[in-house]
Amino acid sequence: MLLVFALSIPFFSLALVTPAARTRDLLIQATGIVNNLTPELLENRIGANTPLAPEWLDGTWSEFLLALDDAVLEQAEQHGLRRLLAQHIASSSVFHNKPPPLSLVELGGAVDELEALLIPGPKLVQDINGFDMKFRKMKQVAAICQAVQDWFDVREVKRVVDVGAGVGALTRELQKHLSCPSVGIELRSELAEVARKKSDQQGLTSTSFLVCDVRNPSDLAAQLQAGDLVVGLHTCGRLGGDIVAAVAERASVPISLLMVSCCLPGWPWAFVDLVRQPQSALGKQLGLILPRSALKMANLGSAAVRPKAGRERLALRSLLSARGVVETQRMPLKGLRKQDFRRGFRSMASRALEVRGLSSASEKELLAAEAAAEAQLPAFRRLELLSKLVGDVVELAVNFDRGSVLEEAGLTTSVSRLFPQSISARNLAILAHTPS
């Protein structure tokens, strides 16, 4: 049985940029939860063995999940298993077929306690023009701009530094909102050039862009100055840790950070190794070592699971298995591109076979894989509710570890949910500033 040890952490009154709880305390609590999970739970995607539950999973957990009726399953996918577990505490009528085991309720409650200690995000977000931005991106940029005004003393900001600026949407908006110079730092020169042209088109003379290998913390730190507000919106993989390391290296001068991480495993240019080592001194002391598979669980997206996506992955796994391909790490997505996912199972299958040097699938093979996926999907959807719950813990722990690096460097640090999941499931923000 999983045991959860909750720490008693005082809740301090919230001033403009004062944390509700020290990040190190949150890290201790999150690591306690992670370290009390079984290694198999962190190293494997729970639904990867469907239609059967994995032998290593607590039998009371799998029995409960597999017994969920369709109506409760849809609620859990839409709102998250944690919310339903919390509702069960208040009213035992939530789950119709089988009550949840106490250890699972304790796990959900422990994560809820951590979430309650995050500082609240901006309540009122002013809309922005959103020139040349998609709707969700526009809302994310608007939330960042509002958070800067709510959480930081903008009079002390001498310059905005947008790391991983891309084509510069956030860089330009922050320059408009703060009326101070804004610098976008980008790894890829072609994107930096596009960003310059867009700024020129808008007549923004105080916005500039430079190319830097942002994956090297020392190179990035060399670009930072006293009075900088460093921002990063959806920093991928190891880039989030590299930005934190660079800011910590410059903590001897007045400096601030507002960063929202993205996919923790990272794309190839910001790839995280098979094991993520703790970054903070406290994380090392606590032994917060996370396998890459656990980071992938934190990248499952919003609480709402898309059955279509699960069906396509199950079909791909079935197809590859019939061809004798044994996948040892989670689902068989090696070599697939974003366009393959958008086009559906058959495009995914074509690409997956190609990268493995295998011949194209026949119509009979494709139909058989699709039929197998349809049969496995009900169990997969139910078991995967647990993957998302574990992913929530992992995502919090990684952000607390990064925040503790800044706290250890002398910065005042907090973590917040910057915007709702409807805008982006990747919404955990680290904010840090030099103490006044």
N, C-alpha and C positions, 0 to 999 in steps of 0.2 A: 504493500500500500504506500502511496506517496504521502509524505508528511510535509506540511508547510509551516515554517517558522516565521511568524510575523514579528517585526520589531516595533516597539513603541516609539514613534517619532513625533515630537511636538509639532504642532502646526502654527507657524509664526504668522503674525498679521502681514498682509500683503501691501507693500508700498509700490511705487511706480515700477522700480526695477529690482526689488528685493525678493529673493527666492522664498517660496513657501516652505521648503525644506532643503537642507544642504544636499547637493548632488551626491556627495559621498555616502550619505545615509540612504539615499534611494538606491545607489549601487549595491550597498551591503544587502538591502532587502531583496533586490532583484536577483543578485547572485545566489542568495539563500534559496530562492524558488528554483532557479536553474539547476543548482547543484543537487537538489532533491528530486529532480526528474531522472528517470533511468537513462543511461547512455543510449540505449536503443531508441528511445523516444526522440532524442536529438539527432541521431544519425540516420534515421529512416523516415520517409514519408509514410504516414500511418496507413493511407489508402492504397499504397503501392502493391499490396498483395491481394487485393480484392479479386474474387468475391469473398475471400476468407479474411478474418482479422488476423494480424500477425500473432504468432505464439507468444512473443515477449510482452505483448500488451496486457495490462491488468484485465483479467477476464470480466470483472464487474463493469469496467469502463466499456469494453467492446459490446457486452450484452445490452447495456443501456443504450448505446448509440445505435446499434442495429435494430433495436426495438422501437425507435422513434417513428411515429406515424407521419404520413406525408405532410399534414398541416403544420405540425410542430417542426418538421425538417425545414419547410419553407421559411418559417419564422426565424429559425436558427441561422439559415443561410443569409437571410435579409438583414438581421439585426445582430448576429453573433451569438454563439453559444453562451458566452459570459452573461449576456443580458438575461437570457432565459434561466440560467442557474441562479442569478440574483433574484429574479421574480419567484423562483421556486422557494427561496428562503422566506419570502413574504407570504406566498400562497402555494400550498402543495398541489394545487389543481393544474399547474402548468403542463406537466408531463402526464399523459393519459395512460400509457401502457406500462411504464416502469419508472420508478423514482431514480434520480441520479445517485450514484454512490457518494458517500460523504467526502471521500478524498478528492473527487472531481469537483464537488461544490467548494471545498476548501481552496483548491487551485484557482478556480474562477474568482473567489472572494479575495485571494491574495493579490491577484493582478488588478482587481478593481480598487484595492487599497492604494496601490502604486499610482494608478490613474488619478485618483482623488487628490494626490499630493502634487500633481503637475499644476503649474500656474495657468489660469484660464487664458485662452486666446483673445484677440480683439473682438469686442462685442459688436461694434459698428464699423463696418468696412466701407469706405467711400469708393464708389465706382470710378474707374479710370477710362480714358478714351479707348485704350486697347487697340491702338493702331497696329495693324498687321499681326494680331495675335488671335489664336483660337480662344473660344469662350472659357474653357477651364484654365488655360494659361493666363488669361486676363484676370480671372478671379484670384489665382495664386499670386500673381504680381501685385494685385491690389491689396491682398492680405499682408504681404511683405512690407509694402509701403506704409500701411496702417500700423503694423507692429513696430516699425522703426520709430514712428511718431509717438506711439503709446509707451514703449519700453525703454527708449534711450533719450538722453539729453541731447537733442539734435544741435543745440548751440555749441556743443563740444566736438561735433563731427566736422573734421576739416576736409575729408575726402571719403568717397565711397569706393570700395574695391570689390567688384563682382567677379568671383572666381568661378571659372567654367561658364563664362558669359554667353557662349554660343553666338547668336547673331545680335545680342545686346538689348533684348526687350526690357529686362529688369534694370540693366545699367542706365538706360535712357529714362525710364520712369522715376528711378530714385534721384537722378539729377534734376528732373523737373520738380519733384516734391521737396527736395532739400535745398535746392539752389546752391549746391556746392559741386566742385569737380567730381566726376565719376569716371573711374577707370575699369574697363572690362579686361580681364585676363583670360586668355583662351589658349588651349594646347594646339589647336589646329589653325594654321595660318589662313586657310581659305574662309573659315567662319569669321575670323577677326576682320578680314577684308570686307566681307558682306556687312558686318556690324558697322564698320567705318562709313560705308556708303549710305546705310540707312540713317545714321546720325547726321551725315552731311545733308541728306535730303530733308531732314527735319530742322536743319539750321542749329543744331546743338553743338556749339563751339567748345563747351566745357566738358564734353564727353570724348574719351579717347579709348583706344584698345591696343593692347600689346600681346605678343606671343611669348609664352613661358611654359616650360614643362612643369605644370602644376602638380605633377605626381612626385616631385622632389621637394620636400618641405623646406629645405635650406634655400633652394632657388626661389621659392615662393616667399619665404620670410624676407629675403633680400629686397623684394619689391615693396614691402610694407613700411609705412612711416607712422610717426606719432600722430594721433588724431584720426587714424583710419577706422572706418566702419567696414569690416569685411563681411560680405554677404555671399551666400551660396544657396541657390534654389535647386533642389533635387540633385545633390552631389552624389555621384555614382560610386558604389563599391569602396575601394580603399581611398578614393579622393576625399571622402569626408574625414577620415582619420588624418590624411596628409594636411588638410586645411587646419584642423585642430592643432596638429604639431607645429605648423608654421606660426599660428597665432600665439601659441604658448611660448615659442622661441622669442617672440617680440614682446612678451608681457612686461618687460621692464619699462616700456613707454606706454602712454595712454593709448589703448586700443580696444575695439569692441568687435563682437562677432554675432551674426544672426545667420544660422545655417539650418536648412531642411535637407535631411538625407533622402536618398532614393533607394534603389535596389542594393541591399547590403552585399550580395555576392559579387556584384560588379560585372560590367561588360569587359571584353578582352583588354581594353586599354586601361582599365582600373580594376583588374582582376584580384580577388581575394583568394589566398591559398586554400588548400583543403582544410586547414585549421586556422581559425582566427585567434591569434594570441592577444591577451589583454594589453591595452595601450597605457593605461594609467598605472601608477605605482600601487594603488589600492587594488585595482583589478588583478594585478599580478599576485599580490599578497593573498587575495581571496581565491585565486585559481579559476578565473572566469575564462575558460578555454572553450571555444565554440566550434564545432565542425561546420564546414561549408554547407552541409545539408540543413543544419539548423538555420543558417542565414537565409537559405532559400525559403524556408517556411515563413520567415518574416517578410517575404516578398510575394506572398500569395494574393495581395491586393486587399480590397475592402472585404467586409464581413460577408457581403453578398457573393456567393459562389455562382459561377456561370455553368450550369449543367452542360451546355454545348461544348465548352472548353474541356471539361472533364471527359466527356464522351470522346472527343477527338484524340485526347492523349491516351485514353484506354485503348482505342482502336489502333493507334500507332504502336503501342506496346504489344498488343496481340499480334499484329502483323509481323513485327520484328522477331517476336518469340517464335512464331511459326517458321521463320527463316533461320532459326538457330542462333539469333543474336541474344546474348545474355547481358542485360543492363544491370550494373551493380550499384549505380547511384541514382536513386529516385526514378523519375520518369524519363523516357528515352528521347530527349529533345536535343541531343548533340547535333550541332551543325545547322540547326534551323534558324531562319531569319524572320524578322518581323512580318515581312510580306507573306511568308509561308503560313504563319498563324492566321493572318487576316483572310487568306484564301480557303482555309479549312483543311479537313483531314486529308483529302487526296493530294493537295499540294504539299502538305507536311510529309506524307508518305513518300512522294516522289523524291523530295529533297533528302529525307532521312536515308533512303536506300542508296541514293547517288553518293552521298558523303561516305558511305560505308563500302562503296565499290560493289554494290549488289544490283542485280537486274531489276527492271521495273516490275511492279506488281500487276498481276492479271486482274480482270474484273471479278473473277471468282474469289481471289485472295482478298480483295478490297471489301467485297460484300461480307465475307466470313469475319473479317476483322471488325466491321461495323456491327454485325450481329452480336459478336462476343462482347463488345463494348456496351451495347444496350443492356445486355444481361447483367453486366458487372456494375453498371452505373448506380443503382440504388444503394448498394453497400458502400461504394466509393464515396458518394456524397455524404453519407452519414459518418463514416470514419474520418473524412477530411475535415469535419468540424473541429476535431481535436488538433489537427495540424495548424489551423489558424490560431487556436488558443495558445499553443506552444510558440508560434511565431510572434504573437503579441508580447510574450515574456522576453523573447530573444531580442526583439527590436528595442524594447525599453532598456534592457541590460546594456546593449551596445551604445545607445545614446547616453546612458548614465556613465559608462566607462569613458566615453569621449569627453563628456562634461567634466568628469573628475580630473582629466588631464589639465584642463583650463583652471579648475579650482586649485589644483596643486601648484600651478604656476602663479597663483595669487589673484586670479580674476574672480569676480562675483558671477556665479553661473546658475542658470535655471533651465528647465526643460518644459515645453508647452506643446499642446496640440494647436497648431497655428490656424488651420482651417478645417472645415468639416470633411468627412470622408466622401461626400458627394462631389466635392471639388477635387480631392485626391486622397487616396488611402495612405499615401506617403506624406504624412503631415506632422511628424514629430520635429520640433524645432529646438535647437540649442541656442540660447542667448547668453552672452557673456560680456562683461565690461570691466574696466579698471575701477576698483573701489574709489568712491569720492572721498 
